[in-house]
Amino acid sequence: MDTVEIASGRFVLRPCRDVDADWVYRACQDPAIQRWTRVPTPYRLDDAVGYVTEHVSQSWASGRAAPFGVFDALSGEGLGTVGLVSMDLPEGLAEVGYWVAPWARRRGVATVATLAVARWAFGELGVKRLTWLAEVGNTGSRAVAEHAGFTVEGVLRDRIRTRDGSRADAWIGSLLPSDLKS
């Protein structure tokens, strides 16, 4: 699948590049990102380099995922990531995931970026149902999903593997094309 760039008001979404490894590394030192996402712990510079040089391009090339970095449209500053973390396009299904750097929180980054990716997925990829999952207790992620219009449908028991190898319950929500406001 070809990569794309999405302009969304104050933000630009594009696949991360080699030059983005430093800010991705700095962001992923955040305890909340390490607690609630699947980034390695401890998060090393090599992890960030591998993410921007290998994971991003392999995800797009395989057509199984579409990760974007989120950047300030004026300054170019890296603010977070958002993307389709899994896709089953023949079935019209995709799952969204996101995190925001500590220095960019409370600015609407995740909500605006999630909506931009949703519009792109519905319009360009033909996705019919976008799913969001988060470990029960991740209230920040849930607030973003709800602000973006996702309907929280319930709890999936033992859905997420935790850092210690145990399993935890997950909230699940969905967004349909008809849920988007114009």
Backbone as a chain_set.jsonl record, in Angstrom:
{"seq": "MDTVEIASGRFVLRPCRDVDADWVYRACQDPAIQRWTRVPTPYRLDDAVGYVTEHVSQSWASGRAAPFGVFDALSGEGLGTVGLVSMDLPEGLAEVGYWVAPWARRRGVATVATLAVARWAFGELGVKRLTWLAEVGNTGSRAVAEHAGFTVEGVLRDRIRTRDGSRADAWIGSLLPSDLKS", "coords": {"N": [[0.852, -1.169, 0.0], [0.538, 2.223, -0.797], [2.097, 4.952, 0.879], [0.611, 7.767, 2.583], [-0.062, 11.273, 3.119], [-1.738, 13.274, 5.423], [-3.426, 16.245, 5.838], [-4.681, 18.038, 8.539], [-6.06, 20.552, 9.69], [-4.47, 22.039, 12.318], [-2.57, 20.105, 12.342], [-0.388, 17.696, 10.774], [-0.383, 14.554, 9.348], [1.779, 11.96, 8.735], [3.777, 9.198, 7.588], [6.311, 8.239, 9.885], [9.769, 9.127, 9.63], [13.35, 8.527, 9.21], [14.514, 10.789, 10.451], [12.839, 11.269, 12.549], [13.364, 9.694, 14.714], [14.557, 10.641, 17.111], [12.673, 12.324, 18.502], [10.599, 10.478, 18.831], [11.847, 8.612, 20.454], [12.318, 10.224, 22.768], [9.657, 10.798, 23.52], [8.686, 8.257, 24.122], [9.855, 7.676, 26.518], [8.157, 8.358, 28.44], [6.306, 7.467, 31.289], [3.521, 6.897, 31.142], [3.039, 6.288, 28.432], [4.641, 4.023, 28.245], [3.289, 2.411, 30.067], [0.662, 2.033, 29.023], [0.814, 1.333, 26.33], [2.244, -0.762, 23.742], [4.955, -0.401, 23.545], [8.447, -1.211, 23.811], [9.937, -1.827, 27.042], [12.707, -1.278, 29.002], [12.621, 1.661, 26.902], [14.632, 2.103, 24.217], [16.978, 4.066, 22.261], [17.606, 2.634, 19.985], [15.243, 1.196, 19.657], [13.469, 3.19, 18.83], [14.7, 3.962, 16.446], [14.474, 1.556, 14.997], [11.693, 1.463, 14.846], [11.039, 3.737, 13.226], [12.555, 3.262, 10.919], [12.149, 0.621, 10.082], [9.713, -0.712, 11.057], [7.592, 1.066, 10.357], [7.776, 1.325, 7.5], [7.583, -1.387, 6.746], [5.046, -2.006, 7.716], [3.321, -0.417, 6.129], [4.047, -1.407, 3.575], [3.203, -4.067, 3.71], [0.489, -3.82, 3.916], [-0.96, -4.387, 6.14], [-1.081, -2.639, 8.239], [-1.205, 0.883, 9.037], [0.693, 3.166, 10.028], [1.021, 6.468, 11.336], [2.935, 9.415, 12.002], [2.209, 12.24, 14.028], [2.253, 15.629, 13.467], [2.995, 19.049, 14.237], [1.523, 21.431, 12.211], [2.677, 23.902, 11.582], [5.24, 24.198, 12.869], [6.418, 21.711, 12.533], [7.006, 20.028, 14.59], [7.195, 16.899, 16.255], [4.453, 15.204, 17.601], [3.013, 12.943, 18.345], [1.707, 9.623, 17.717], [-0.516, 7.967, 15.487], [-2.682, 5.594, 14.072], [-3.746, 2.938, 11.86], [-3.647, 0.076, 13.397], [-4.092, -2.508, 12.84], [-5.449, -4.15, 9.994], [-8.096, -5.416, 8.06], [-8.89, -5.309, 5.18], [-10.427, -6.573, 3.08], [-12.638, -7.394, 4.563], [-13.489, -4.992, 5.475], [-12.614, -3.937, 7.899], [-10.827, -2.361, 10.577], [-8.44, -1.455, 13.103], [-7.799, 1.167, 15.339], [-5.082, 2.946, 16.824], [-3.231, 4.954, 19.181], [-0.904, 7.353, 20.566], [0.207, 10.131, 22.525], [2.784, 12.497, 22.81], [4.206, 13.626, 25.917], [4.64, 16.429, 25.992], [2.741, 17.404, 24.278], [0.178, 16.983, 25.074], [-3.317, 17.485, 25.903], [-4.111, 19.151, 23.886], [-5.772, 18.376, 21.932], [-4.658, 16.686, 20.101], [-4.696, 13.788, 19.765], [-7.442, 13.265, 19.374], [-8.165, 14.823, 17.085], [-6.348, 13.756, 15.221], [-7.096, 11.05, 15.217], [-9.692, 11.221, 14.186], [-9.059, 12.213, 11.633], [-7.635, 10.057, 10.527], [-9.67, 8.175, 10.619], [-11.575, 9.266, 8.793], [-10.063, 9.119, 6.438], [-9.651, 6.324, 6.32], [-12.301, 5.388, 6.055], [-13.085, 6.721, 3.713], [-11.037, 6.393, 1.708], [-10.02, 3.781, 1.954], [-12.192, 2.162, 2.225], [-13.066, 1.155, 4.644], [-15.433, -0.165, 6.885], [-15.986, -0.471, 9.541], [-14.443, 0.77, 12.308], [-12.39, -0.09, 14.915], [-11.636, 0.396, 18.358], [-9.459, -0.377, 21.002], [-8.62, -0.595, 24.433], [-6.825, -1.108, 27.44], [-8.763, -1.771, 30.308], [-9.145, 0.883, 32.47], [-7.457, 2.666, 31.286], [-8.104, 5.593, 31.082], [-7.518, 7.953, 29.727], [-7.146, 7.208, 27.023], [-9.681, 6.222, 26.543], [-11.22, 8.563, 26.829], [-10.347, 10.041, 24.598], [-11.258, 8.361, 22.514], [-14.045, 8.485, 22.936], [-14.481, 11.251, 22.591], [-13.896, 11.376, 19.909], [-16.072, 10.152, 18.85], [-16.506, 7.423, 19.045], [-18.409, 4.567, 19.973], [-18.522, 3.109, 23.003], [-18.591, -0.205, 23.496], [-18.404, -2.229, 25.326], [-16.778, -4.614, 27.489], [-14.046, -6.656, 26.879], [-13.111, -9.65, 28.082], [-9.988, -10.591, 29.477], [-8.477, -9.752, 27.211], [-6.165, -8.282, 26.584], [-2.662, -8.595, 26.673], [-0.538, -8.068, 29.368], [2.384, -6.255, 30.523], [3.735, -7.951, 32.292], [3.102, -10.401, 31.352], [0.692, -11.446, 32.091], [-2.918, -11.383, 31.663], [-5.353, -8.911, 30.752], [-8.49, -7.186, 31.079], [-10.221, -5.48, 28.41], [-11.51, -2.424, 27.171], [-13.785, -2.023, 24.497], [-14.547, -0.302, 21.558], [-16.385, 1.188, 18.842], [-16.414, 2.819, 15.664], [-18.392, 3.969, 13.104], [-18.858, 4.797, 9.616], [-21.221, 6.343, 9.459], [-21.275, 7.53, 11.936], [-19.648, 9.716, 11.935], [-19.389, 13.197, 12.16], [-20.104, 15.777, 9.866]], "CA": [[0.0, 0.0, 0.0], [1.304, 3.459, -0.851], [1.947, 5.845, 2.025], [-0.106, 9.014, 2.322], [0.046, 12.358, 4.084], [-3.055, 13.848, 5.673], [-3.444, 17.539, 6.519], [-5.894, 18.17, 9.34], [-6.002, 21.783, 10.473], [-3.191, 22.368, 12.963], [-1.706, 18.935, 12.354], [-0.109, 16.927, 9.565], [-0.117, 13.147, 9.62], [2.599, 11.318, 7.709], [4.606, 8.146, 8.167], [7.571, 8.685, 10.479], [10.991, 8.926, 8.842], [14.577, 8.395, 9.999], [14.766, 12.004, 11.242], [11.893, 11.326, 13.66], [13.737, 8.754, 15.779], [14.885, 11.316, 18.367], [11.478, 12.725, 19.27], [9.875, 9.259, 19.198], [12.58, 8.095, 21.616], [12.031, 11.078, 23.929], [8.257, 10.616, 23.909], [8.46, 6.917, 24.667], [10.394, 7.588, 27.88], [7.036, 8.706, 29.302], [5.742, 6.294, 31.976], [2.16, 6.575, 30.687], [3.156, 5.602, 27.141], [5.155, 2.681, 28.524], [2.278, 1.651, 30.809], [-0.577, 1.733, 28.308], [1.015, 0.89, 24.95], [3.074, -1.96, 23.59], [6.356, -0.073, 23.289], [9.357, -1.943, 24.7], [10.368, -1.187, 28.282], [12.923, 0.142, 28.754], [12.594, 2.072, 25.494], [15.981, 2.564, 23.847], [17.073, 4.786, 20.99], [17.542, 1.611, 18.928], [13.83, 0.871, 19.45], [12.896, 4.274, 18.028], [15.282, 3.856, 15.098], [13.823, 0.414, 14.363], [10.311, 1.826, 14.55], [10.92, 4.668, 12.089], [13.228, 2.778, 9.711], [11.701, -0.699, 9.664], [8.312, -1.016, 11.349], [6.679, 1.916, 9.586], [7.779, 0.957, 6.077], [7.081, -2.757, 6.608], [3.595, -1.985, 7.94], [2.678, 0.11, 4.918], [4.302, -2.303, 2.44], [2.426, -5.3, 3.865], [-0.933, -3.526, 3.87], [-1.616, -4.858, 7.367], [-1.173, -1.528, 9.185], [-0.908, 2.188, 8.443], [1.078, 4.075, 11.108], [1.345, 7.862, 11.033], [3.35, 10.363, 13.017], [1.391, 13.441, 14.049], [3.184, 16.758, 13.525], [2.454, 20.405, 14.204], [1.544, 21.858, 10.806], [3.521, 25.082, 11.405], [6.622, 24.012, 13.315], [6.917, 20.388, 12.183], [7.32, 19.286, 15.804], [6.535, 15.622, 16.447], [3.511, 15.295, 18.717], [2.483, 11.64, 18.72], [1.448, 8.71, 16.608], [-1.864, 7.444, 15.335], [-2.691, 4.779, 12.865], [-4.489, 1.691, 11.812], [-2.675, -0.885, 13.912], [-4.376, -3.741, 12.111], [-6.447, -3.931, 8.95], [-8.618, -6.521, 7.255], [-9.629, -4.506, 4.207], [-11.5, -7.312, 2.402], [-13.802, -7.426, 5.46], [-13.847, -3.619, 5.823], [-12.338, -3.763, 9.321], [-9.521, -1.85, 10.991], [-8.342, -1.033, 14.5], [-7.005, 2.379, 15.5], [-4.291, 3.094, 18.043], [-2.591, 6.265, 19.252], [-0.32, 7.902, 21.789], [0.603, 11.532, 22.387], [3.948, 12.861, 23.614], [3.82, 14.41, 27.095], [4.67, 17.868, 25.716], [1.677, 17.771, 23.333], [-1.128, 16.57, 25.598], [-4.362, 18.472, 26.199], [-4.222, 20.068, 22.743], [-6.658, 17.767, 20.948], [-3.856, 15.98, 19.099], [-5.161, 12.419, 19.501], [-8.805, 13.27, 18.843], [-8.145, 15.327, 15.708], [-5.625, 12.795, 14.384], [-7.92, 9.84, 15.081], [-10.766, 11.53, 13.229], [-8.473, 12.323, 10.294], [-7.359, 8.698, 10.061], [-10.97, 7.521, 10.396], [-12.128, 9.764, 7.523], [-9.241, 8.539, 5.372], [-9.931, 4.883, 6.254], [-13.646, 5.194, 5.507], [-13.194, 7.255, 2.358], [-10.044, 5.888, 0.748], [-9.769, 2.344, 2.086], [-13.443, 1.417, 2.26], [-13.325, 0.558, 5.955], [-16.835, -0.05, 7.302], [-16.032, -0.469, 11.007], [-13.167, 1.063, 12.938], [-12.429, -0.544, 16.298], [-10.659, 0.914, 19.324], [-9.29, -1.205, 22.195], [-7.696, -0.102, 25.454], [-6.945, -1.813, 28.709], [-9.657, -1.137, 31.278], [-8.371, 1.767, 33.343], [-6.785, 3.678, 30.472], [-9.165, 6.589, 30.922], [-7.122, 8.932, 28.716], [-7.467, 6.658, 25.712], [-11.14, 6.155, 26.423], [-11.731, 9.924, 26.611], [-10.08, 10.369, 23.194], [-12.186, 7.583, 21.678], [-15.393, 9.034, 23.076], [-14.498, 12.569, 21.933], [-13.877, 11.145, 18.462], [-17.365, 9.618, 18.43], [-16.613, 5.97, 19.199], [-19.352, 4.017, 20.928], [-17.908, 2.071, 23.827], [-19.55, -1.308, 23.406], [-18.332, -3.148, 26.45], [-15.496, -5.098, 27.986], [-13.591, -7.973, 26.415], [-12.356, -10.232, 29.184], [-8.657, -11.147, 29.196], [-8.171, -9.457, 25.808], [-4.862, -7.647, 26.387], [-1.538, -9.136, 27.437], [0.146, -7.004, 30.093], [3.853, -6.319, 30.492], [4.243, -9.089, 33.065], [2.673, -11.631, 30.705], [-0.675, -11.802, 32.46], [-3.907, -10.843, 30.745], [-6.224, -7.905, 31.355], [-9.702, -6.851, 30.34], [-10.099, -4.322, 27.524], [-12.684, -1.76, 26.628], [-13.854, -2.037, 23.041], [-15.472, 0.662, 20.979], [-16.396, 1.193, 17.381], [-16.822, 4.009, 14.93], [-18.89, 3.643, 11.767], [-18.896, 5.998, 8.784], [-22.399, 7.151, 9.784], [-21.058, 8.203, 13.221], [-18.847, 10.934, 11.76], [-20.064, 14.461, 11.882], [-19.538, 16.361, 8.639]], "C": [[0.899, 1.234, 0.0], [1.047, 4.3, 0.394], [1.215, 7.112, 1.604], [0.246, 10.021, 3.411], [-1.329, 12.995, 4.195], [-2.885, 15.177, 6.403], [-4.764, 17.658, 7.259], [-5.768, 19.392, 10.247], [-4.614, 22.066, 10.997], [-2.169, 21.252, 12.878], [-1.538, 18.338, 10.961], [0.211, 15.516, 10.01], [0.657, 12.591, 8.438], [3.367, 10.179, 8.368], [5.894, 8.743, 8.745], [8.73, 8.294, 9.572], [12.189, 8.81, 9.781], [14.787, 9.58, 10.931], [13.861, 12.107, 12.458], [12.287, 10.443, 14.844], [13.962, 9.461, 17.115], [13.633, 11.688, 19.159], [10.634, 11.518, 19.665], [10.527, 8.645, 20.447], [12.25, 8.9, 22.867], [10.604, 10.868, 24.428], [8.046, 9.286, 24.615], [9.189, 6.661, 25.98], [9.292, 7.837, 28.904], [6.459, 7.458, 29.966], [4.333, 5.92, 31.501], [2.19, 5.858, 29.339], [3.656, 4.182, 27.368], [4.115, 1.819, 29.246], [1.152, 1.161, 29.909], [-0.387, 1.266, 26.869], [1.922, -0.336, 24.927], [4.521, -1.622, 23.262], [7.241, -0.872, 24.239], [9.69, -1.112, 25.944], [11.588, -1.931, 28.79], [12.94, 0.428, 27.254], [13.926, 2.714, 25.162], [15.937, 3.319, 22.523], [17.005, 3.802, 19.825], [16.099, 1.194, 18.629], [13.167, 1.919, 18.564], [13.416, 4.212, 16.597], [14.639, 2.695, 14.348], [12.386, 0.714, 13.982], [10.241, 2.679, 13.286], [11.559, 4.139, 10.815], [12.69, 1.451, 9.19], [10.189, -0.907, 9.838], [7.365, -0.217, 10.461], [6.622, 1.471, 8.128], [7.248, -0.456, 5.862], [5.564, -2.814, 6.789], [2.864, -1.521, 6.691], [2.837, -0.866, 3.746], [3.438, -3.561, 2.511], [0.93, -5.062, 3.713], [-1.695, -3.987, 5.103], [-1.798, -3.758, 8.404], [-0.771, -0.246, 8.464], [-0.573, 3.175, 9.555], [1.461, 5.465, 10.597], [1.997, 8.504, 12.249], [2.418, 11.556, 12.917], [2.328, 14.614, 14.332], [2.431, 18.075, 13.551], [2.607, 20.925, 12.78], [2.464, 23.048, 10.576], [4.985, 24.809, 11.727], [7.237, 22.69, 12.866], [7.251, 19.522, 13.383], [6.527, 17.978, 15.875], [5.704, 15.643, 17.708], [2.996, 13.948, 19.202], [2.375, 10.742, 17.514], [-0.013, 8.298, 16.642], [-1.818, 6.544, 14.109], [-3.65, 3.618, 12.963], [-3.483, 0.616, 12.201], [-2.916, -2.286, 13.376], [-5.493, -3.446, 11.12], [-6.825, -5.263, 8.32], [-9.517, -5.85, 6.215], [-10.669, -5.307, 3.419], [-12.786, -7.385, 3.24], [-14.261, -6.021, 5.851], [-13.597, -3.274, 7.277], [-10.939, -3.201, 9.56], [-9.607, -1.472, 12.457], [-7.413, 0.173, 14.567], [-6.252, 2.336, 16.82], [-3.577, 4.434, 18.007], [-1.875, 6.449, 20.576], [0.131, 9.332, 21.483], [1.772, 11.796, 23.324], [3.523, 13.733, 24.792], [3.754, 15.911, 26.823], [3.526, 18.337, 24.809], [0.277, 17.443, 23.85], [-2.022, 17.762, 25.888], [-4.49, 19.536, 25.116], [-5.121, 19.495, 21.657], [-5.944, 16.947, 19.892], [-4.456, 14.619, 18.758], [-6.552, 12.397, 18.89], [-8.827, 13.714, 17.389], [-7.472, 14.32, 14.778], [-6.428, 11.519, 14.17], [-9.06, 10.066, 14.091], [-10.234, 11.641, 11.807], [-8.184, 10.946, 9.711], [-8.669, 7.966, 9.775], [-11.573, 7.964, 9.064], [-11.37, 9.176, 6.334], [-9.571, 7.046, 5.209], [-11.3, 4.616, 5.644], [-13.706, 5.598, 4.041], [-12.279, 6.602, 1.342], [-9.875, 4.371, 0.779], [-11.04, 1.507, 2.1], [-13.721, 0.711, 3.568], [-14.777, 0.83, 6.336], [-16.999, 0.003, 8.813], [-14.614, -0.275, 11.529], [-13.298, 0.73, 14.42], [-11.336, 0.144, 17.102], [-10.652, -0.035, 20.513], [-8.342, -0.498, 23.153], [-7.912, -0.906, 26.72], [-7.882, -1.044, 29.635], [-8.792, -0.365, 32.274], [-7.64, 2.856, 32.582], [-7.811, 4.765, 30.113], [-8.81, 7.669, 29.906], [-7.459, 8.457, 27.316], [-8.971, 6.602, 25.503], [-11.732, 7.537, 26.159], [-11.511, 10.353, 25.168], [-11.081, 9.649, 22.296], [-13.596, 8.166, 21.753], [-15.507, 10.417, 22.438], [-14.522, 12.434, 20.411], [-15.176, 10.524, 17.948], [-17.517, 8.115, 18.526], [-17.694, 5.641, 20.226], [-18.63, 2.928, 21.707], [-18.945, 0.964, 23.989], [-19.486, -2.268, 24.572], [-16.912, -3.497, 26.821], [-15.237, -6.481, 27.394], [-12.7, -8.544, 27.521], [-11.04, -10.835, 28.694], [-8.192, -10.897, 27.764], [-6.745, -8.965, 25.582], [-3.82, -8.325, 27.273], [-0.804, -7.961, 28.087], [1.655, -7.212, 30.028], [4.404, -7.539, 31.214], [3.784, -10.436, 32.5], [1.291, -12.097, 31.097], [-1.64, -11.18, 31.449], [-4.8, -9.877, 31.498], [-7.432, -7.675, 30.461], [-9.466, -5.588, 29.501], [-11.463, -3.74, 27.22], [-12.633, -1.895, 25.116], [-14.891, -1.004, 22.609], [-15.398, 0.592, 19.469], [-16.847, 2.545, 16.869], [-17.215, 3.551, 13.534], [-18.893, 4.912, 10.934], [-20.079, 6.924, 9.125], [-22.267, 7.893, 11.116], [-20.322, 9.528, 13.081], [-19.741, 12.13, 11.49], [-19.387, 15.071, 10.667], [-18.345, 17.222, 8.912]], "O": [[1.901, 1.28, 0.713], [-0.075, 4.357, 0.899], [1.199, 7.479, 0.429], [0.774, 9.672, 4.467], [-2.001, 13.227, 3.191], [-2.27, 15.228, 7.468], [-5.831, 17.415, 6.694], [-5.414, 19.277, 11.42], [-3.685, 22.304, 10.225], [-1.023, 21.426, 13.294], [-2.409, 18.453, 10.099], [0.988, 15.311, 10.942], [0.245, 12.732, 7.286], [3.583, 10.196, 9.58], [6.489, 9.645, 8.154], [8.687, 7.293, 8.857], [12.058, 8.974, 10.994], [15.194, 9.399, 12.079], [14.091, 12.954, 13.321], [11.607, 10.448, 15.87], [13.588, 8.922, 18.157], [13.543, 11.4, 20.353], [10.013, 11.528, 20.727], [9.837, 8.215, 21.372], [11.936, 8.326, 23.91], [10.377, 10.771, 25.634], [7.307, 9.208, 25.597], [9.146, 5.547, 26.503], [9.466, 7.563, 30.091], [6.151, 6.486, 29.277], [3.993, 4.737, 31.464], [1.433, 4.909, 29.133], [3.153, 3.241, 26.755], [4.08, 0.606, 29.042], [0.73, 0.009, 30.012], [-1.355, 0.838, 26.241], [2.308, -0.865, 25.969], [5.247, -2.474, 22.75], [6.827, -1.179, 25.357], [9.72, 0.118, 25.907], [11.504, -3.142, 28.994], [13.236, -0.451, 26.444], [14.306, 3.731, 25.742], [14.972, 3.214, 21.765], [16.411, 4.106, 18.791], [15.768, 0.876, 17.487], [12.4, 1.586, 17.661], [12.653, 4.391, 15.648], [14.293, 2.84, 13.176], [11.908, 0.282, 12.933], [9.47, 2.377, 12.375], [11.146, 4.528, 9.723], [12.764, 1.181, 7.992], [9.483, -1.237, 8.885], [6.436, -0.777, 9.879], [5.538, 1.263, 7.583], [6.533, -0.7, 4.89], [4.878, -3.573, 6.103], [1.905, -2.154, 6.249], [1.882, -1.122, 3.013], [2.99, -4.064, 1.48], [0.181, -5.992, 3.414], [-2.926, -3.981, 5.117], [-2.577, -3.915, 9.344], [-0.098, -0.274, 7.433], [-1.437, 3.938, 9.987], [2.128, 5.611, 9.573], [1.659, 8.18, 13.387], [1.895, 11.852, 11.842], [3.091, 14.601, 15.298], [1.36, 18.202, 12.958], [3.695, 20.866, 12.208], [2.991, 23.2, 9.474], [5.87, 25.153, 10.943], [8.461, 22.566, 12.825], [7.729, 18.399, 13.221], [5.33, 17.956, 15.587], [6.182, 16.049, 18.767], [2.585, 13.825, 20.356], [2.881, 11.05, 16.435], [-0.653, 8.287, 17.694], [-0.991, 6.735, 13.217], [-4.268, 3.362, 13.996], [-2.58, 0.288, 11.431], [-2.04, -3.147, 13.452], [-6.363, -2.61, 11.367], [-5.974, -6.12, 8.082], [-10.74, -5.828, 6.353], [-11.725, -4.756, 3.109], [-13.887, -7.431, 2.691], [-15.304, -5.867, 6.486], [-14.281, -2.419, 7.839], [-9.994, -3.523, 8.841], [-10.685, -1.204, 12.988], [-6.364, 0.192, 13.924], [-6.724, 1.766, 17.804], [-3.343, 4.99, 16.934], [-2.19, 5.797, 21.571], [0.398, 9.685, 20.334], [1.761, 11.377, 24.481], [2.571, 14.505, 24.673], [2.892, 16.596, 27.374], [3.362, 19.538, 24.595], [-0.704, 17.613, 23.126], [-1.558, 18.885, 26.088], [-4.914, 20.662, 25.376], [-5.221, 20.068, 20.572], [-6.55, 16.552, 18.896], [-4.699, 14.327, 17.587], [-6.821, 11.604, 17.988], [-9.44, 13.055, 16.549], [-7.962, 14.058, 13.68], [-6.442, 10.969, 13.07], [-9.353, 9.206, 13.261], [-10.897, 11.203, 10.867], [-8.457, 10.695, 8.537], [-8.766, 7.222, 8.799], [-12.034, 7.127, 8.287], [-11.978, 8.782, 5.339], [-9.747, 6.566, 4.089], [-11.447, 3.721, 4.812], [-14.306, 4.9, 3.223], [-12.705, 6.293, 0.229], [-9.617, 3.751, -0.253], [-10.979, 0.282, 1.998], [-14.519, -0.226, 3.613], [-15.283, 1.933, 6.129], [-18.024, 0.464, 9.316], [-13.71, -1.055, 11.23], [-14.208, 1.21, 15.095], [-10.254, 0.434, 16.591], [-11.709, -0.454, 20.983], [-7.371, 0.127, 22.725], [-9.026, -1.328, 27.031], [-7.805, 0.181, 29.733], [-7.837, -0.899, 32.838], [-7.245, 3.864, 33.167], [-8.307, 4.83, 28.988], [-9.703, 8.246, 29.285], [-7.999, 9.216, 26.512], [-9.47, 6.9, 24.418], [-12.649, 7.67, 25.349], [-12.394, 10.967, 24.568], [-11.683, 10.265, 21.416], [-14.26, 8.318, 20.727], [-16.52, 10.725, 21.811], [-15.094, 13.27, 19.713], [-15.358, 10.385, 16.738], [-18.551, 7.575, 18.129], [-17.865, 6.35, 21.217], [-18.179, 1.938, 21.13], [-20.024, 1.174, 24.542], [-20.416, -3.045, 24.788], [-15.968, -2.771, 26.509], [-16.104, -7.354, 27.412], [-11.659, -7.973, 27.847], [-10.981, -11.491, 27.654], [-7.565, -11.772, 27.166], [-6.17, -9.198, 24.519], [-4.055, -8.591, 28.452], [-0.489, -6.976, 27.42], [2.131, -8.233, 29.531], [5.42, -8.101, 30.803], [4.044, -11.484, 33.091], [0.763, -13.039, 30.507], [-1.215, -10.53, 30.494], [-4.988, -9.993, 32.709], [-7.4, -7.933, 29.258], [-8.629, -4.748, 29.834], [-12.442, -4.465, 27.036], [-11.554, -1.882, 24.523], [-15.954, -0.862, 23.214], [-14.474, 0.014, 18.897], [-17.552, 3.297, 17.542], [-16.467, 2.836, 12.868], [-18.928, 6.008, 11.494], [-19.943, 8.147, 9.081], [-23.06, 8.791, 11.399], [-20.359, 10.364, 13.984], [-20.694, 12.076, 10.713], [-18.186, 14.881, 10.477], [-17.761, 17.78, 7.984]]}, "num_chains": 1, "name": "protein.A"}
